[in-house]
Amino acid sequence: MAERTARVGQPYKLRFRVTDASSNAKLQPDDMQTLVFLAPGIWQQRDGATSLGDGVYEISFVPPEPGVYYIFFQCPSLESGSLS
C-alpha cells in the first residue's frame, strides 16, 4: 500500500474502488462507510463515502495534527468489516 502525505489543517481526499475479490467485478453499494483515526485513537472521524460511480468512492478529512492515520472501511450490505 502506498504512503501518502497529508498536510495538517488542509483537506485531504482519498479515492478507492470497491470490487468483488473473487470476480474482480466493480461493486456499487449504497452504504459504504469509513472510519479515519489518528493513532493511538486521539482523533477520529466516521462518515459515509461518496460514490463517484463505477465502483469508485471518495472520502475527505482534515488532519488536525501530525501523526499516523489509519482508515477502515465497512459496508453492511456486503457484510464486510466492522467499525464498532
C-alpha positions in Angstrom: 0.0 0.0 0.0 1.4 3.4 -0.9 2.0 6.0 1.7 0.7 9.5 1.1 1.5 12.7 2.9 -1.4 15.0 4.0 -0.8 18.4 5.4 -2.2 19.4 8.9 -5.2 21.7 8.6 -5.6 21.1 4.8 -8.5 19.0 3.3 -7.3 15.6 2.1 -9.3 13.5 -0.3 -8.9 9.7 -0.7 -10.4 7.7 -3.6 -10.8 4.0 -3.6 -12.6 1.3 -5.6 -14.8 -1.5 -4.3 -14.5 -4.8 -6.1 -15.6 -8.4 -5.6 -12.4 -10.3 -4.6 -13.4 -13.5 -6.4 -14.6 -12.0 -9.7 -12.9 -8.6 -9.7 -16.3 -7.1 -10.6 -16.8 -3.4 -9.6 -19.4 -3.0 -6.8 -21.6 0.0 -6.1 -23.1 -0.4 -2.6 -25.1 2.5 -1.2 -23.9 2.1 2.4 -20.1 2.4 2.2 -18.7 3.8 5.5 -15.3 4.8 6.7 -13.5 5.4 10.0 -10.4 7.6 9.9 -8.4 7.9 13.1 -5.1 9.3 14.3 -3.1 6.6 16.2 -3.4 5.9 19.0 -7.0 6.9 18.8 -6.6 10.5 19.7 -8.9 11.8 16.9 -11.4 10.0 14.7 -14.0 10.7 12.0 -16.8 8.4 11.0 -18.5 9.1 7.7 -20.2 7.7 4.7 -18.2 7.6 1.5 -19.4 9.5 -1.6 -20.0 7.3 -4.6 -18.4 8.7 -7.8 -19.7 5.8 -10.0 -18.1 2.8 -11.5 -17.3 1.4 -8.0 -15.2 4.4 -7.0 -15.8 6.2 -3.7 -14.3 9.3 -2.1 -13.8 10.5 1.4 -12.4 13.8 2.7 -10.9 14.8 6.1 -8.7 17.5 7.6 -5.8 16.1 9.6 -5.8 18.0 12.9 -2.2 17.2 13.8 0.9 15.4 12.6 0.9 11.6 13.0 -0.1 8.3 11.6 -3.7 8.0 10.3 -5.5 4.7 9.7 -8.6 4.2 7.5 -11.0 1.4 8.0 -13.9 0.5 5.6 -17.3 -1.0 6.3 -20.2 -1.9 4.1 -23.1 -3.6 6.0 -24.9 -4.6 2.8 -21.8 -6.6 1.8 -21.3 -7.9 5.3 -17.8 -6.7 5.3 -15.7 -5.2 8.1 -16.8 -3.6 11.4 -16.4 0.0 12.6 -17.9 -0.6 16.1 
